[in-house]
Amino acid sequence: MLLYNAVIRINDEEYEYLLIRGNRIERIGRGNPPTASRKINLNGAAILPGFCDTHTHLSNIALMHSQLDLSGKNREEILNIVRRECEKRKIIVGRGWDESIWEKKEYLTKEELDEACQKKIVFLVREDGHLAVVNSYAARIFGISSPEGIVKEKEVEKIMKKLNLSNTLDFEYAQNYALSKGITCVHDFANLSTLKKYFDMHRMGRLKIRIYANFYHSGYSLVKRLGLYSGYGDNFLRIGSLKLFADGSIGAKTAATRYVDGTEVSPMLTRKKLKKMVSNANSAGIGVMTHAIGDRAIEEVIKAYEGTRKNRIEHFELAKEEHISSLGDSELSMQPNFLKWAKPGGLYERMLGSAWLTKNNPYRKILDMDKTLFFGSDCMPLDPLFGIDMALNTPYELQRISLNEAIGAYTIGAKYFGTRFGELKEGNVADLAIIKGNLWEKRDLKNAKIWVTIVDGKIMYTSE
């Protein structure tokens, strides 16, 4: 398959065509293209390596498809949805609300949900997954004592487990959604139910994207007993790393830092306990990816990682320069789409004050200090072009990076599947994202659209 009349940039060199034979990139060149049995004129579209979202939850995409997707909705819209669904469903579950975009920047309340639906369980999870609100009926069922109906962190997880929604999740939809965003590879975070689902889908030949399946502590003992290790698997499904949590989120006010109102939140794990867990996992060949957003959690994780193998920190948002210089070989997976909250008057400034406004998510400093940076989305939203646009157009110097750097951060995560992935290079596996128009002539990528997504040399998605 020949893709010609294209825009391809590699190390600031520009090329015009790419030839695929089987599942490999055979040739990248300019001038007269070679012959091929199938030719596709791209009319100046850009060819990129397929995006690899290094921090995602396909189960969240599946959940919002099978239940209620509340992302981007205002307060009254959500309450109207609950009223309507109360007539149709036995249980009302939704995810994706974000009070920071509303005129009244306050969490949903139990009283509001009671007014919308009284005699059925209502459970609505905030976009970040670290906080939810329930109505009075659900509070009685689940033994929630909070007068506001607010639940956080492990309480959210417990309710999700009790609701047992795993059988309703459509992972076929989630895969197709990822493909529509140019994603050919994900570093997913999965509970045992989701992990089993991936293995079942792989056995039946139904995996369309590459999945590096990381797992929570609830699945750690089983993975270890079976003798599995990070990287075990093939080019479509591999066992990933153990996911640990050193803190929560800024929006839920559970990130370990000092807030503008004087509230001080401590890390969920001490460095001593974390170091023991990391050492235990690493000795079994299992990597660790630790969620750390607040500066206090980051400090604990860095200290715990000292002297260990190459592990990873997830989010790393409120990092100081001394944290970056102390990383050693630790890798970072960060989420540029979170910059939507890091604007003047936005969530981060209201929660943390102006001191962190220009310093959160310091991608420029991280790259300048030669550290390994991967980009992911955490499904907020699942859209690499949205995140890349944020990293290009942020007003703050410590966050702003170039288009090539942002593309690199959003593609090199495929290296977890081997050296033949994640780059446009002759001999590499043909996982590609094709975007209409010359990306290097655009500044606003929010409106750019994926045209074609190719996985393993095969067209898996086209917008036409």
N, C-alpha and C positions, 0 to 999 in steps of 0.2 A: 504494500500500500504506500503510494507516494503522496505526501502532503506538500504542495508547492504553492508558489506565490504567497509565501508566509513571511512573517516577521519573527526571527529567532535571534535572540541575543545571548551570547555566551562569552563571559569575560570581556565585555564591551566590543566584541566582534559581532557583526551582523551577518546572518545567513538567510537563505531564501527557501530552502526545501529540506525535508526530512523523509528518509526512506525507511520503512519498516519491513522486515522480513521475519515471518513467524512472530515471536513475541519480543524481538530485539530491534533496537535502532541500528540499522546497517550503515547508513550514511547521512551526514549532515553537510550541506554545501550551498554554493551559490552558482549562478550562471545556468547553463543548460542542464535541466534535471535528467536523471536516468530514466529508463523505461520501467514500467511496472504494470501489472495486470489490473490494478485499480488505482486511479488517480483522482485526487480531490483538490480542486482549486480553492484555496482559502481566501483569496481576494484581499490579502493584506492583514488577515487575522494573526494574532500572536499565539505562538506555541510555547507553553511552559511545561516544566515537569508537573506531573499530577500533584495536587496539594496533599500534604500529610498533616492532618489535624492531630497534634500530639497531646491534646487533653480534651477528650470528648466523652459523651455518654449517649450512645445510640439508643439506650433504653429510654432516655428522656424524650428524644424525638419520637420514639414509638409510643410513649405514654401520652404525649400531647396530641398525637394523632388519634389514639383510641379513646382518650378521655377528653378533657377540655384544654385547649390551647389559649391561655390568657395573655400571651405576650403582646405588647403594644396596645392593650385595651385600657381604657380609663376606668375609674372607679364605678361609675354608674353603668357602663357597659358590662362590667363583670357581674354586678349585682343583678342586672337584667338577665344575663345568661344563667345565673343560678336560679332565678325565679322560673325561667322557662324550662330548664333541665329538671327542676324539682318535680315537674309534672310527668317527666318521662323516665327518669332513672331511679334505681334503688339507692345508689350511692353517687354523690356528686364529688368528683375528684378533678382538680384542675391544677395547672402549673404555668408559671411565667409572669405573674403580676409583679409590677415594680412601681411602688409608690413614689419613687424619686422623679418620675416623669409626670406626676399628677399635679394639679393646682394645689390641692390639699395634700401635702407631703407627709401623710401619716399612714401607718399600716391599716389594712382592713380590720374591722372589729367583729367580735362575736355577735354583738347586737345587730350589726348590719346583716350578717349572715342569717341570724334568727328571723329577722324581718322578711328575708327572701325565701327561707326554707326552714321549717321548724321540726318536722317529724322524720327527717332523713339525715344521714351522715353527710356533712359538707366539710371537705378537707381541701384547702387551697394553698398550694406551695408557692412561695416567693420564687422569683426567677433564679436566684442563686442556690436554691435547694437547702439552705441552712436555716430557714424559718418558714413556718406555715401558720395559718389561722384556721380554727374550727368553729362550728356553731355549738350551741349549748347541748344539743342532742349528741353530737359526736364527743363533746367533752365528757358527758356522763358515760358513754360507752367505753371510752379509752382512759378514763380516770384522770383527765387533765384538770389541774387545780388552778391554772392561771385565770384570773378574773377577766382578762382581755381575750382569752381563747388563743393566746400566742404560744406556739411550741417551737423549740429550737434544737438544732443539732441531733443528738441521739434520739430525742423524743420523736422527731420527724421520721427518722429511720425506722423506729419501732412501729409507728402507725402504718408506714408504707408496707412493712412486713406483714402486719395483721390484715391489711386490706387484700393482700395476696393478688396483686394485679398482673403477675407475670404472664398468665395465660392469655391476657388480653393484648399483649404487646406485639405489634406487627413490625418485625425486624426487616422484612422485605421492603416495606415502605421506608424505613429508616435508611437502608442502603441506597435506595433509589433517590432519596432526598439528598444524601451525601454526594452521589454522582452528579446530581443537578448543580451542585456547587463546585464541581471540578475536583472533588476529593476522591483520591484513589487509595488512600491509606489512612487508618486512624490508630491512635493509641487510646484504646477504650478503657473505661473503668467499669468492671463488671462484678456483680454478686455471683454466687454459685449457680443460680437459676439462669442468668444471662450467659455465663460461661458454658453451661451445658447446651444452651440454645445454639451458641456459635459452633460447638463441636458437632451437633446434630446437623446444622446447615452445611457445614463443610463436608461431612460424610455424604450428604445428599447432593453435593455439587452446587449448592445454592449461594455460596459466598461470591459476591461481585466485587468487593473491595478487600484490601488487605487489612487484617485486624491483629494488632499487637495487644493481646488481652491481659491487661493488668487486673489485679484482684484485691479485694479488701481483706482485712485481718480475719474476718469470719471464714474465709476460704483458705487461709494460709496453711493451717495444719493439714488439711486434705492434700493440697498441692505438694507440701513437703513430704507427707507420708508416701505419696505416689512416686516420689523421686523426681518430680518434674523440676525444671529450672528455667530461668529467664532465657528466652531465645529458643526453647524447645519447640519444634514444629516445622512448618514448611513455609513456602512463600506466600501463602494466603492466611494462615493462622498460626500464631506463635504465642506461647505462654509469656506473659510479661513480668511485671514487677509487683511487689507488695506495696499497696497504697496505705500510707499512714497519715494521720491528721495531727498537726501541731497547733492548729487553731481553726477558727471558722471564717466568717466573712465580715466585711465592713458594713454592708447593708443590714445584716442581722445583729451588728454590734457585738460580734463574737471573735473578730480578728484580734490577735494579741498585740495591743498597742495602747496608747493613751489618747482618749477622745477629747474633743474640744470642750465638752461639758465637765471634764475632770474624771470621768469614768476610766478606770485602769483595768484592762483585761490581761490575765496571765495566760501563758501557753497551756495547752491541754496535756502536753507531754514534757517532762523535764529532760534535760540532755542526758542524764544518767540512764533513765529508762529507755529513751530513744536509742542511745548508743548500744545498749544491750540487745534491743530488738533488731537493729541494723546488723550488728555483728552476727547474730544468730541466723538471720536470713542470708547474709552474704556467704557465710560458711557453707550453706547448702546450695550455693550458686544462684541465689535469688536476689535480684536487685531491689532497691527500695526507692519509691517516689513519695516524698513527704510534702503534704499540703502546708504551706507556710506563707501567710499574707502579711501579717503584722511584723514590725521590726523586732519585737521581742521573741516571736516564734522563729523568725529567720535566724536570730542570734543562737537560739538553742539548737536548731538543726545543723547549722554550720559547725558548732562545737561538737555535736554528736557524730558528725560525718568525718571528723579529723582522723586520719590514719586508716580509713576504710577504702574499699574499692570505689569505682566510679558510680555514685548514686545520683539521684536527681532531686531537685526542689521544684515543686509546682507553685506557680503564681509569683512569689518573690516580689510582691508589689511595693511594699514599704521598705525597700532595701537602701542601706546607706553605703557610701563608697567603701568603707572598711569591710562591709559584708562581701562586696564584690571581690575585693583584693584577697579575701580569706577563703574563697571558694575552692581553691585547689583544682582538682579534676572534676568536681561536681558539675553536672549539667543543669540547665534551667529550661523549664517549659513555662512560657508566659503567654498572656492573652491580650493582644492589642485592642480587641473590641471592648475591653474594660475601660478604655480611655473615654468611652461615651459618658462615664460617670465622673471623669477627671477634668471637668470644665469649670470656669468661674461660676460660682453659684450652684454647682452640681452637688451630687451626693457626697463625694469625698471631701469637698471643702466644708460642707455643712457638718459632716461627722468629725472631720479631723482638723479643721481649721486651715488657714492659708499656708501654713508652713509646709505641708505636704503637697500643695497644689502643683508646683512645678517640679517636684522631685520624685513623685511616685512612678513606678514602671520605667526605670532609667535605661532604656534599651541602648541609647547612644553610648553611655558610659560602659555598659556591659560589653558591647562589641569593641569599643576602643581599648578595653582591657583584655581583649582576646579570649573571652569566655564563650562557651558553647551555648547558643541561644536557639531554642525551638519555639515556634508559635503554635498555639492551639486556640480553641474557641470556648471550651466549656459549655458549648451550645447556647451562648448568649450574645448573638445568635450563631448558629452553625453556618458560617459564611466567611471563608478566607478573604475574599475581596473586600468585605466590610472591614475586617481587621487590618488588612494591609493599608486601606485608605486612612484609617485612624492613625497608624504609625507614620504615614507620610505627611499628614496634614495637621498633626497636633501643633499648637502654637509654642510648645515648650521644647527648648533645645535638648534637654536631657532625654527626652522621649523620641525625638524625631530622627528617623533613619531614612536611607535611600530606598528606592523601589527595588533595586537588585538585592539589597540586604534583606528587605522584608520578604521578597519572594524566596530567598535562600532559607530564611528562618521558617517559612511555611512549606518547605519541600524537603529539607534534609532529614527530617524525622523518618523518612523512608529508609534511611541507612540502617535502621534497626532490623531490616530484612536482608541486609547485605550490601556490599560495596557497589553492586550493579543497579542500585536504586537511588532515586532522588536527584538525579542530574541528567541534563541533556548531553549525552556523550555516546559516541559510537561504541556499540557492544553492550550498552546498558539496556535494561528491560524497558519496553515502551509503555510507560504509564504517563499519560499526557493530559493536559488541560488546554483547550483551545478557546480563545476569547476574541470576539470580534473587535477589530480595530487595533491600532498600534498603542499598546499600554504605555509606552515610553513617551508618547505625545499627550497623554491624558494627565490630569491632576486629580480629577474627581473620579475615583474608582467605584464609588457606591452604586453608580448606575451602570457599571460594566456588567456584562452577562456572559455566563459560560455558554459556548456554542456546542462544543463536542467534548466528551470525556472518554479517554481511551485507557483501558486497563489490560495489561498483558498482551498488547498489540491488537486488541479488539475494541470496536466502538461499543461502549456500554451506555452512553447517553448522548442524545442530540436534542437541541431545543427546537429543531425544525422537522 
